[in-house]
Amino acid sequence: MVTSQSSVYSLSLDQPVYVRAYVAEPDLGRIAPGTKVKVSNDSTDKVYDGQIGFISPRAEFTPKTVETTDLRTDLVYRLRIVIDEADSDKGLRQGMPVTIDVDTHTDSSTPTRKN
């Protein structure tokens, strides 16, 4: 029996695919909305193309759930990365940890890797 004001079901949108990532303050000047990124995970060899769709205007401390090689007390800015629709093949799932490679160069140099 369902009581009043209780959830009957939860709705989860699967398109477009978004990735939430964080960038350290010193790296903030090298990126902008529209910056191309590569997204990969540990479960497949596929690399997904995407772009930065949003950069938070507010700094925050690194969330405890984020695994970084830097100190967790660093100030970071939240990013929303939109995976290109042609690449969204259900290989990325909600809550899945991913690695982001941000192309901060205008030439063919190797992208900067962000965990």
C-alpha positions as CSV (number, residue, x, y, z in Angstrom):
1,M,0.0,0.0,0.0
2,V,1.3,3.5,-0.9
3,T,0.9,6.1,1.7
4,S,0.3,9.8,0.9
5,Q,3.3,11.9,0.0
6,S,5.5,8.8,-0.7
7,S,7.3,8.1,-3.9
8,V,5.7,5.7,-6.3
9,Y,8.6,5.7,-8.7
10,S,11.7,7.7,-9.6
11,L,12.4,9.0,-13.1
12,S,15.8,9.0,-14.6
13,L,16.6,10.7,-17.9
14,D,19.2,8.9,-20.0
15,Q,19.6,11.5,-22.8
16,P,21.6,13.6,-23.0
17,V,24.4,12.0,-21.0
18,Y,26.1,14.3,-18.6
19,V,29.3,13.9,-16.6
20,R,29.9,15.9,-13.4
21,A,33.5,16.7,-13.0
22,Y,35.6,19.2,-11.0
23,V,38.5,21.5,-12.1
24,A,41.0,23.0,-9.8
25,E,41.1,26.8,-9.6
26,P,44.6,27.1,-11.3
27,D,43.3,25.2,-14.3
28,L,40.1,27.3,-14.6
29,G,41.6,29.8,-17.0
30,R,42.4,27.1,-19.6
31,I,38.9,25.9,-20.1
32,A,35.5,27.4,-21.2
33,P,32.1,26.1,-22.2
34,G,32.5,24.4,-25.5
35,T,36.0,23.0,-24.7
36,K,36.3,19.5,-26.2
37,V,36.9,16.6,-23.8
38,K,37.5,12.9,-24.0
39,V,35.7,10.7,-21.4
40,S,36.8,7.1,-20.6
41,N,36.0,4.6,-17.9
42,D,37.5,1.4,-16.6
43,S,34.8,-1.0,-17.9
44,T,35.3,-0.4,-21.6
45,D,38.1,0.7,-24.0
46,K,35.8,3.1,-25.7
47,V,36.6,6.8,-25.5
48,Y,33.6,9.2,-25.6
49,D,33.7,12.6,-27.1
50,G,32.0,15.5,-25.3
51,Q,32.3,19.1,-24.4
52,I,32.1,21.3,-21.4
53,G,28.5,22.6,-21.2
54,F,28.6,24.4,-17.8
55,I,31.2,25.8,-15.4
56,S,29.9,26.7,-11.9
57,P,30.5,30.4,-11.0
58,R,31.1,29.4,-7.4
59,A,34.1,27.6,-5.9
60,E,33.6,24.7,-3.5
61,F,35.8,22.3,-1.7
62,T,36.5,19.0,-3.4
63,P,33.6,16.6,-2.6
64,K,34.6,13.6,-0.4
65,T,33.4,11.2,-3.1
66,V,35.8,12.5,-5.7
67,E,39.1,10.6,-5.9
68,T,41.9,13.0,-6.9
69,T,45.7,12.8,-6.6
70,D,45.7,16.4,-5.2
71,L,44.8,17.4,-1.7
72,R,41.0,17.2,-1.0
73,T,41.0,20.7,0.5
74,D,41.7,22.4,-2.8
75,L,39.0,24.7,-4.1
76,V,37.4,23.4,-7.3
77,Y,34.7,24.4,-9.7
78,R,32.0,22.0,-10.9
79,L,31.8,21.2,-14.6
80,R,29.0,19.6,-16.5
81,I,30.3,17.7,-19.5
82,V,27.8,16.8,-22.2
83,I,28.6,13.6,-24.1
84,D,28.0,13.9,-27.9
85,E,24.8,12.2,-28.7
86,A,26.4,10.0,-31.4
87,D,28.7,8.6,-28.7
88,S,26.1,7.9,-26.1
89,D,25.7,4.1,-26.5
90,K,24.6,3.2,-23.0
91,G,28.2,2.5,-22.0
92,L,28.2,5.2,-19.4
93,R,25.9,4.8,-16.4
94,Q,24.8,7.1,-13.7
95,G,27.3,7.3,-10.8
96,M,30.1,5.6,-12.8
97,P,33.6,7.0,-12.2
98,V,35.2,8.3,-15.4
99,T,38.5,9.9,-16.4
100,I,38.3,13.2,-18.3
101,D,40.9,14.3,-20.8
102,V,40.5,18.1,-21.5
103,D,42.0,19.5,-24.7
104,T,43.5,22.7,-23.5
105,H,45.7,23.1,-26.6
106,T,44.8,24.4,-30.0
107,D,47.3,22.2,-31.7
108,S,47.5,18.4,-31.9
109,S,49.3,18.1,-28.5
110,T,48.3,15.5,-26.0
111,P,45.3,16.6,-23.9
112,T,45.6,17.4,-20.2
113,R,44.4,14.5,-18.1
114,K,42.0,15.2,-15.2
115,N,40.9,12.5,-12.7
